[in-house]
Amino acid sequence: MQQFFAQHASYCDPTSVRPWHWRTDQFLAGGGELMDTGAHYCDTLRYLFGDPRTVFASVRQLQRLPLQRDDQVVYDNREDTWVATLEFESGLVGVWSCTTAAPGHAFTHLVYYGTEGCLLDQGDVFLGPFPKGKVILKDGAQIPMERLQQEFLASLGEEGRARLFPYGWMEGVQLECYDFVRAVSEGEPVEVDGTTGMKAKAIGAAILESAALGQAVSYQDVLAGRIEAYQQLINEHWGL
């Protein structure tokens, strides 16, 4: 794999008042979709490509969205737009961008490029790759993602399927719960632990830190807490 592009643009009407909830508060949630649903994509990126080396990003709030909190209207204080370039330890480079402040034309486009072709995803910029995607080779041949999944399952054999998909379960949350119960009952570590989650969240944090500083940042420095320009605002709010 050499490069990827994950890009989304849509529009939220700033004249529409939406209900307030804790996720709409920067100081409770840590940020907007970047630190919320974005954590899932960051986890996928680490799983597929390993750790980033550097992150360079621009993060903006292009429009203020009103929120109804009890008997008053408050305003969303989180980002609604980001454009990030991520360079990984492996040498792979990717662009991840998202905005909900783009009127007129909405689009989502995700492509992962290797040396022999690409994976064209058909989902969103947070939770893919999706089953409706396809591999397109440089000679024009196309292979549906669903076919690749079927071939992978067939290659596992009974023992492999039982290990990865116990009781025939295929749904992710079921498997997470099973893995937790298994770990507790057997005294073994879970497959995805808190440290893994922290490393995924650190990618989103690095995007915010890069934007706050106006320069590229080291992912490892953000992970270790050595860079906290954006985080400092939250720390001060809570007296940390």
Secondary structure, 3 states (H helix, E strand, C coil): CCEEEEEEECECCCCCCEECCHHHCHHHHCCCCCCCCHHHHHHHHHHHHCCEEEEEEEEECCCCCEEEECCEEEECCCCCEEEEEEEECCCCEEEEEEECECCCCCEEEEEEECCCEEEEECCCCCCCCCCCCEEEECCCCEEEHHHHHHHHHHHHHHHHHHHHCHHHCCCHHHHHHHHHHHHHHHCCCCCCCHHHHHHHHHHHHHHHHHHHHCCCEEHHHHHCCCCCHHHHHHHHHHCC
